[in-house]
Amino acid sequence: MSWNSVVGHEHQIRVLKKALGTGRLAHAYLFAGPEGSGKETVAFEIARILNCSHPDAAGESGSCGVCESCRQVERFLHPNIEYLFPVEAALLESSDPSKKENKKLAEARERYEALIEEKQRNPFFTPAMERSMGILTEQVVMLQQKASLAPRDGGKKVFIISQAERLNPAAANKLLKLLEEPPEHVVFLLVSSKPESVLPTIRSRCQTITFSHVKPAELEAWVTRTAPEIDETERRFIISFSRGNLRHAAELLEERAQNGSTPVLVRLRNQAIDYLRNLVTPSRFHEAIGTCEEVSKNFSRPEQLMFLGSMLLFFQDVARRGAAPSCPEINNPDISVSVDRFVKAFPARDLLRASSAIEEAIRSIERNASVLLVMAGLTSELKKVLAGKG
């Protein structure tokens, strides 16, 4: 790994390189930006550089990626680096060492380890345990204890706090005290997609660096490097679907790799369009309801989001062809006939309202809402929109 592992963000990297090169790295940063922008990959690269055995002296390349220290970072085993995210309270409860580990703790630990494994596979993934109540006080107390200890092998202790907006009030106040009197050997890297929800006094003690979604050209270059075997049509679909979100792009590539030569995203796109056809055909509306049940029960979380995202891209194509019938720049060039038929069948429908409903459904599923209820509500709303009802 090195700075080359970061996708985009040239200005932000230039600022951090200068700080590292001149020895003026701040004691605390807040990396703010949208989900999937890759800001945590920047945080981990800083952690690697500060502990690398053979870092680039000029600061241009970054960490070496091959020394034992760098390998420990990749495995989430480095003694100098702490990675915090919202976990279940069961993981932090003190247990009687004389008793056999209870089932509740064992299951929580298994869920935690599964999230870490996913983070190792997809560095753009943001882990959070579904039953967590945010970043807890006990987690920050552990940081306080570890901050008092000297780092190993002459490096720096780096505390990466993912989803900093989810620090509960007591935990935030304890972290604030740590930031007010930071140990010389500790660097705090707070990461947040909702920086406005981070305690203002914490924000004031951090140097904020703002990230944005990755540009289409940067995302295309990354997809091409990561999966050079993908043809242009599929690559364009992945880029359009991801909309600058590296996590979504990486999940699409992983799903594709698992499904061999038959891209799952194309299958889901076709299912989504069939769902729309059934939704507007009275005699087949029950099939659209059946699709809601299938999506909620049989689809994985990435598949659910791909299904909904496919409809967004389809409506985007319909809007483009509706405004300019000969427009060649569409997300789904292989089904342009279906796009044109939809334009003719629904020439004056409120596609912005339909797209907004799908966007809200995606956000709800990402927040762990009931997928069946989300799909039922979306089906009702899309039926009204396509029927031209208010």
N, C-alpha and C positions, 0 to 999 in steps of 0.2 A: 504494500500500500504506500501511497505518497500523495502529494497534492494532485497528481494525475487521477486519483480515485474520486476526486470531487468533480461533479458535473456542473459546469457553469460557474457563476458568482466570481468572476474575475476581479471585480473591484474589491469585494469583501476579502478575498484571498490576498490581494495586494496589501491591504491595510494590515492584515494579520501577519503577513510575512515581514513587513517593515517593523512591526512591534517585536516580533521574535528576533529578528536580525539585530536590532538595536538594544535588546534587553529591556524593552519598555512595555512588555506585556502587562496589561492591567490585572489586578488580582481577581476581578470578577467581570464576566461578560453576560449579557442577555442576548442570545441569538433569537431574533423574532422573525416570524415569517409563516407562510401558509404550510399546511400539512403536505408532506411529500416533496418539499423544496430541497431537501438534502442538507439542512442545517446541522443535523446531528452527525453527519459524516464529517463535516468540518470540525465539530467538537472533538470527535475521536481522533482525527488527524493531529490536532494540537496536542492531545494526550499522548499520542505516539511519539511526536517530535520531542516533547519535553522529557521523555524517558528512553528514547532510542539510543542504542549503543553506538551507532554510526550515522548520526543525522548529517544531512547536507550542510556543510559549514556556511555556505552562502545563503541558505534558506530557500533556495529556488525549488529544489526537488521535494524536500520534506523528509519524512522518515524513510528508513531503508527498507522496511517491510520484511526483512529476513532474519534479523537478530532475534534472540530469545525474548527480549522485551517486547518487540513488535508482535511476535507470535502469541505472547501471553495476552496482549491487548485484544487480538482477534478472537481469542478463546474466552474472553471476559474473566481472566484469571490473574490479571496483573495486580500485585499487592498495593501499588500506588494509585490505582484508579478505581473510583467508586461510581457506579451507574445506578441512579435512583429513578424509579418510575412508580406509579400507583400500584400497590400490592395489597393482598388480603391481610387483615389483622392476624389471622391464624399463623402466618409465617413469623410474626414478631413476638408471639406469646412465649414466655419462659415456660419450659416444660421440666418435669421431674426426670433427671437423667436415670433414675433407678427404674423408671417405667418404660415399657416398650412404646415406641413412637405411635401416637394415636392415628387413626384413619383420617381424621379431618386434616391434620398437619401433613400427612403423607400425600393426600390428594392435592392440597394447596401447593406443595413443593413440586409435584408433577406438573401442575398447570404453569407454575413459574418457570420451570426448566424448559417447557415447550415454547414459551414466549422467547426465552433467550436463544433457543435453537432457531426460531424463526428470524430473530434479529441477526443471527450469524449468517443465515442464508440470504436475507434481504436487509442490507444496512439502512434502507430507507423506511423500514417498518417501525412504527411507534408502538411499543408494547404497553399494555395496561390490563391488569386482571379485572375481569368483569365484576367480581364481587368486592372490589376495593372501594374504599371511601376517600380516595385521594392519597396524596403522599402524607404519611402519618408522622406524628411527633416522634415515635420510636425510631423511625428511619433517620431523622435529623439528629437525634441524640447520639446515634451510632456514628454519624459524621463528626459530631463534636469530639467524641472520644478518639476517632481516628486522626482528626486534625491535630491533636496534641502530640502525635507520634511522628518522629522524623521519617522521611521517605527512604525507601531502600535504594541502594546503589547510586546515590548522588542525584537522583532524578527529582521530579516534582510530584506532589500529590495533586491529582486532578479529580474534582468532584463534578460529574456531569449529571445535572438534574433535568430529566426529561419531563415535559408537560408541567413546567413550573407553576402554571396557573392553577394546578390542582393541589398545591400545598394547602393543607387545612390550616385554619387560623393559628392554632398553637404551634404547629410545625413552622409556619412562616415566621412567627415571632422569634423562635429559637434560631432559625437560619439568619434572621436579621442581626441578632447579637453576634453571630459568628462572622458576618460580613462587616460589622462595625469594627471588630478587632481581628482582622484576618491574620493567621500565621504566615510568616514570610514564605514558607515552602508549599503553600496551597494555592491552587488556581480554581476558581469556581466558574463553571460554564453552565448557565441556566438556559434552557431551550423551551420556547413556547410558541404555539400557534395563536395564542390569545394573550398577547403581552399586556393588554389593557386590564386583564383580570389578575395580573400579578400585583402583589401588595406595592403601592406607590413608594414606600420607604425602601423596599428591596430594589425596585427599578432605579431609584436615585443613587444607589450604591454600586450599580453595574454600568459598564460601558455597553450601550446597546448597538448591535449591528443588525441591520434589517436585511432579510433575504426575500426574494420573490420567487414565483414559479419559474421553473427552467424554461428558457426560450425554445420554441419548436426546433430551430436549427441545432441547438445544443443537445436536445433530447434525441433528435434523429441521428446525430453523430454517435451518441452513446449507444443507442439501439443497434446501429450498424456495427460498432466495435464488439458489442456483447453477443449479438446473434447475426453474424454476417450471412448466414444461409437464408434469412428471411427475404422474400421477394418484396418488390416495391409496394404492391397493393396492400399486403399485410402490414408492412412497416408503416405505411401512411395511416392505416386504421389504428394501429397501436399508439401512434403519436397523437392522432386526433382524439382518441378515446381518453388518453391519459391527461390531456390538457395541462401539461407541465408538471404533473404529479409523478415523481420518480417512483414512489411506492407502487402506484397503480401499474406503471410500465413494467417494473420488475416482476410484479405478480402475474401480469399477462405473459411475460416471457417464461416464467416458471411453469405456469399452466400449460403453455404451448409445449415446453420440453417434456412434460409428463404425459402429454397426449400424442407425442410423436408428430407425424406429418399432418394430422387433422387438427387444425387450430381450434381450440375450444371456443375462442372468442367469435369465430365465424359461426359455429353451431349456435351459440347463445344469441348472436345477432339475428340469425334466421328465426329462432324461437320467439324472440321479441317482436319481430315483424308479424309472425303468425298470430301472436297474442293480440296485436293491434287490429289485424284483419277480423279476428273472432269477436273482438270487442265492439266493432261497428256493424257486425252482421247479427241481427236479432235472433236468427235461428241457431247461431253458434255461440251466443253469449255465454252459455254454460261452459263452453270449452275455455273461454277466457278466465272464468272463475276457477276451473280446474288447474289452469296454469298458475294462478295465485297460490294454490295449495302446493303444487309441485315446487315452485320457487322457494316457498317457506320451509318445506320439509326435506327436499332432496338436493338442494343447491348448497354448495359451500358459500361462506361469506364473500370471497372474491368473485364467485360465479354470480351471486345475487347482484353485486355491484356492477359487474360486466353486463348483465342482462339489462339493468336500468340505464347504464351508460350508453349501451347500443341504441336505445330508443332516443336518447338525447342527440346522438350523432345523426340518426335517421331524420329527426325533425329539423335538425340544422340543414341537412341536404334538401329537405322539402322547402324550407324557407328560401334557400339559395336559388333553387330551380324555379320557385314561384316568382321570385323577383327578376330572375334572368334565365329563361328556359334553356338557353344554350350554354349555361355556365359549366365549364369542365371540371372546376375545382370542387369536387364533393368527396365526402369521407368514404362513400360506398360505391365506387365506380362500377363494381361488378354487378350491382343490382339497380342500376340507373333506371331501368324500365319500371321497377316497382316504385321508385321515387317519383317518376313522372306520372304514374297512375294515381298515386296519392295526391299529387298536386291538382290533378283534374277532378278527382272525387271530392276534395275538400279545399276549394279555392279560397275561401274567406274565413278559415278557422283561426282561432287565437293560439298560434303556436308558441308564443311567448308564455302564455298562461299554462299551456301543457308542459313546456320545458321547466317552468318554475315548479310545477307539481312533482315532476320527476326529480329535480334537484332536491326538493324537500324530502322526498322518499329516500334518496341516497343518504342525506344527512341523518335521517331518523335511524336507518339501519346501521350506520357507522356509530350511532349513540346507543346501539344495542336494543332498540325498540323491537316489539313483536313484528316479525317480518310478515306474518299473515295479516295482521291488522293494517300494516303499512300498505301492503299490496291491495287489500280490499278498498282502502280509502283512495288509493291512486286510481284503481279501476273505475270507481264511481266518478272521480273528478275528470278523468280522460274521456269517459263516455259522455259527460255533459259538454265538455269542450268540443269534441268532434261532432256532437249533435247540434252545436250552435246554441246551446242553452246557457243562461247566466248562472 
